Amino acid sequence: MNPDGAQPQRTGLAWRRTALACAGCTLLLLNSAARQGWGLAVVPGVLAAVTTALLAVTGSVRDRVFREQARPTAPSAPMIAAATVLVAATSASALSLLH
């Protein structure tokens, strides 16, 4: 058991909530793309889906690390950087498609 109490559990739940919120945004973006006749409007939805998958995987890996280690390490810098870039790209592509 981790000596830091409930913090690892809260961190794991936060990653899950973030991935779930991203999945909701993905569905909204795909709905918008369908209403616009797909085309380039699908790009933000696809980016959001990839972001959702990355957040879910990162959260699962971090949760497992927290459960297995007494003193967990920081998240992987490349995974955090990739998530950041994907969120920014999704936002920029969605904003560029607004009329």
Secondary structure as GFF3:
##gff-version 3
##sequence-region A 1 99
A	DSSP	alpha_helix	7	35	.	.	.	ID=ss1
A	DSSP	three_ten_helix	39	41	.	.	.	ID=ss2
A	DSSP	alpha_helix	42	68	.	.	.	ID=ss3
A	DSSP	alpha_helix	77	96	.	.	.	ID=ss4
###
